[in-house]
Amino acid sequence: MVSKRQAILIVLIVLIATKFERLPSLISLTLMQDGIILLIVLGILDVLFLGFALNFFNEFNDRGDLYNLASESWGKGGAKVLYFILFCYLIVVAVLPFESVHDFFANNLFNELNYALFGLIFLITVVFFANKGLKTLGRTIEIFSLLIFISLAFILVIGLMTGDLTNILPLNNSSFSVFVSEFARDTLWFGSFWIMFLLTGKVKLQKNDKITLNLIIPYAVFCVFVIPGFYLGFYSIYNNLAGYQTNAISAITQFAFLNLDLGRVDWFLVLFEQVSTIISTAIYIYLAGVCFCRVFNIKKEQIVEFIIGLALFLLDVFVFKEINTSALNFREITHYFCIFVNYLLPFAIILTFKRKKQDKRSKAYV
């Protein structure tokens, strides 16, 4: 069980992780200035679905976790299918932070060092945190969250102050078909609201207490203002060359402190922000392990989490070793699945669970 504050921070940290590395350059390849519109649309959708997730969470948190609730509505077979889908989804989205860390350390920090060596350290770190469970992850996020948010705020300000903001004009210059195609492919980076569904039954709340605006407001600020604002700063600096930057967050800060003649002190800001990526990876591995163990009735979650982490590491090192093309290829393969999980599956859960609850109430009155 985690506290209300920890649950809110877990969702926010997962939300901001991986949004500021490869995604901005991928969007700029096709939409250029209109990338900011796409991010606003995706952000608004995420806030809307967070509202659905919180409605579900507040109604069912005191009745058990998502698996038990699904068993009541769909039977054990239906619950296992749901959790296997979520397991696959969590593996898919867990690839993104692995790729993000790989790109940052292999291309920016240690381009002369074999990434597999650092990757092993990263693997050990994220599996260690995942093995410690949700409570430890919540406490870890409480320790680092302020540092992450402050670093991100500084990077956002640097981007907006360094670039030429007129480069974002003219807006609405892309065809509708290109916009829709890019929208579909970038849903892979969104859907953080799913964490609230998976936290149902795992958050310790006072009687009649709820999670509402205390999460919706910061979530909306990040989705509708911070993430598009970051893209605005990034594109205003690089304009038509934005698509050639493999890591947007380091690309924004690299010119910021040149006049001080102190070297790349901006790395501190970038590294602090990257802590969110590391923690979110551990959260994905932990939740994927929980889903897998529920499906196959496995008791030893720690072993499963280690196998998941190792599989992601091997996938990253041997399958996605071409950093410049792997993200493009990966989103081509997975985007239909992500659209289904992000925008269709939540409706199935909410509608059937609420109908089941109404049926129980109707039978009680008879």
N, C-alpha and C positions, 0 to 999 in steps of 0.2 A: 504493500500500500504506500502511496505517496500523498503528500499534503496538497491542498488546493494550490498554493503558490508554486510548488514544484511541478504540478501538472501543467499549469499555465506556461511556465518557463520551458518545459520539455517541448510543448507544441511550438513555441516561438523560436527556439533554437533549431528545431527541425525545419521550420519554415525558412529561415534565412540561410541555412547551409546549402551550398552548391548553386545558389542563385547568382553569385557574383564572380564566377570563374569562367567557364566555357560558354554558358548560355548566352550572354550578351553578344559575343562575337558570332555565334551561330545565327542568331536572329538578324544581325546586321547584314549578313551575307545576302539575304533575300528581301528583307523589308526596309533596310536602311533607316531613315528617319522614323518610319511608321512602326518601328519596333517598340517605341514607347507606348503607342496605342494598343498594340498586342498585349504588352505586359499589364496595362491597366485593365483590359478586358479579362485576361486570365486571373488577375488579382481580385477583381470584383466577383467573378465566379467562385473563387476560393473562399471569399468571405461569406458568400451566400450559402455554400455547402457547409462551411463551418457552423453557420446558424442551424442547419439541419442536424449536424452532428451534436451540437450542444443541446438542442431540443431532445434528442434521443438520450444523450448522457444524463441530463438532469431528470429525465423521467424514469430511467432504468438503473442508475448507478447503485441504488440501494438493493437491487434485486439480483445481483450477480454479474459475471463478466459476459462478454458478447457471445462466447461459445455456449454458455448455459442458456442464455436467452434465445439463441438460434435453435438450440435443441428443443425448447418449449414450442417454438413456432413452426419449425421445419423438420423436427425429428433429428436424431443423432446423425443420420446419413446426410441430411441437408446441412447440419452444422459442420460436419467434416468437409463437405464440398466447399462451403464458404471459407473455412480456415485454410484449406489447401490453396484456394484462389488468392487469399491474402498472403499466404506464405510466398507464393510465386511473385506477387506484387512487391512485397518487401525485399525480395532478392533483387528484383529489377531495379528498384529505386536505390538499393544499397550499392549498386555498381557505380552510381554517380559520384558519391564521396570518395570511393576508391580511385576513380579516374581523376577526380579533382586533385587529390593529394599527390597522385602519381605525376600528373602534369606539372604541378607547382614545384615539387622537389626535383623532378628529373630535368625540367626545362628551365627553371628559374634559379633555384638555389644551388643544386649540385649537378650541373650538366656534365661533369666529368666522372661522376660516380655511378656505378651500376645501381639502378633503382631497386633491384631485388633485395639488396642489403638493407636499405632503409625500409622497404616494404615489409620485411620480416619484423622489424621493430614496430611498425604501424599495426601489423596483424596482431602481435602480442599485446599491444596496448588496448586495441578495441575489444579483443576477446576477453582480456582481463576485466575491463569495465562491464562488458555484457554478462560475464559470469557472476559478477557481484550482485546483479539484479536491479530491479527498478528503483528501489529505495536509494541505493548507492548512486545510481545515475542521476536521480533527482537532487541529491545532496551535491554531487559534482557540478551540476548545472548551476545550482545556487551560488557556488563559489566563483565560477568563471563568467556567469551571465553578464554582470556589470562591465567587466573588462571587454567582453565581446561586443556589447552594444556601444560602448564608448569608442572603441576602435572603428566600428562600422560607421558611426556618426562622423568621425574625423575623416575617414576615407570619402564619404559622401560629400562633405564640405570641400575637400581638396579637389574632387572631380568637378564640382560645380564652379569653383573659383579658377581652376586652371584652364578650362576649355573655353571655346567660343560658342556660346549658347545659340547663336544664330545658325549654327551648322545643323540644328535639328529641323530647320525649316527647308522646304515646305512639307507640311504634314499631309496625310491622306493621299499619298502619291502612288500607292501600290494597288494592283488590281485585286478585286474581291477574291478571286480564286487563289491567288498567291497568299493572301492573308489567311484564308481558311486552311490552306495546306500547311502553312507555318504554325497556325494555331494547333492543329491536330498533332503535329510532331513535337511541340513544346509542352504538351500536357504532362509529359514524363517528369518534368521538373516541378510540377505542382501537385496538389492533393494532400498537403500536410494535415488537413482537417481529419484525415483517417486516424491520426493518432488519438483523437478524442473518442472515436468508436472503440478503439482497442484499449483505451484507459478506463472504459466503463466498468464499474465494479472494482476498480483498483485505486480509487481516490478516496481518502478519508475526509468526509465533510461533516460539519455540524448539522443537526437536525434542521430541515427546511432550508439549508444553505444550497446555493447553486453557483455554477460558473456561467456568467453571461457577459455583460459589458466589460468586465475586468479582463476578459480575453479577446472579445470581439474588437474592442477599440484598438489595442496595440497590434492585433493581427491585421486589421484594416489599414492602419497607418503603414505597416511594413508592405502590405500587398499593393496598396493604391498609390502610395507616395514614395516610400524609401526605394523599393525595387525599381519602379519606373524612373525615379530621380537618379538612381545610380546609372541606369542606362543613358539618361540624358547627359550626365557628366562624362561618361565613357565615350559616347558618340560625338559629343561636342569637342573632344580632344582629338580623336582620330578620324572622324568623318568617314570618307570612303575606304580608309585603311583599317577600319574597326574589325572587319572580318578576318584580318590576318593576325590578330592578337589572340594567342591561345589562352591567355589567362587575363581576364579583364581587370581583376582587382589589383594585380601587380602592375598592369599597364597604366592604370590611373595614377598610381602613386610614384612611379619611377622618376618623374620630373619635378616632384613637389618640393624637394629640399635641396635642389642642386645649388642654389645661391648660398646655402650655408656651408658648403664645402666640407660636409661631414660624412660623405659616403651615403650608402643606402639605408639611412635610419628609418625609412618608411617600412622596411621589412618587419619592424616590430609591430606596426599596425596590422600588416597583412598576416603575420604569424598569429597574433592574438585572435584575429577574425577566423583563422583556420581552425582554431580550437573547436568552433561550432561544427565544423565538418567532421572532426574526429569523434566528438561526442555523438553526433547524429548517426554516424556509422555504427557505433556501439548500440544505440537504441534500435536501429533497424535489425541488427544481428540478434539482439535479445528478443524482440517481438517476433521475428521470423522463427527463432528457436521455439518460442511458446506455441506459435501456430502449428509448427511441424509436430511437436510433441503431443499436442491435443489430437491431431489427426490420426496419429499412429500409436497413441497411448504409451508414449515413452516417458519414463520417470526422470532420466538423467538429462536435464536440459543443458547442463554445462558442456557435455560431450557433443551434443548436437550443435551448440553455438560455436564450438571450436571447429567442427567440420564445415559449418557454413562460412566462417571466417576464412578458413583455409581454401575453400572452393572459390571464394571471391578473390582472394589473393592470387591463386593460380590462374583464374580467368583474366585478371588484370595484367599479369606478367606475360602470359603466353598467348592469349587470344586478343587482348586489346593493347598490344604493345605499341601500335602505331597511334600515338597520341592525337595527331592532327586529323585522322580520319575515323577513329574508333567511335567517338561520340555521334558523328553523323550516321554511321552505319547502325549503331545500336538503337538510336531513336527511330530509324526506319523500320526496324524489326519489331519494336515493342509498342509503338504509339497507339495502335488499335486496342491492344490489351489495356493500356493505361486509360484510354477514353472510356472503355467499358467500366473499369474499376472506379474511376474518379467521378463519372457523371451518370452512370446507370445503376450500378450496384447499391449506392446509398439509398436511392428511391425504393428499391426492392426491400431493403432492410426496414426502412422506416414505415412503409405502407403495410407490410405484412405483420410487423411487430405490433403496430398500433391497432390493426384490425383484430389481432389475437387478443389484445387487452380489452378492446370493446366487446368482443364476443364473451369474454369471461364476466365482464360487468353485466351484460344482458342476461346471462344464465343465472347470475347471482340474484337478479331482481325477479326472475320467474319463480 
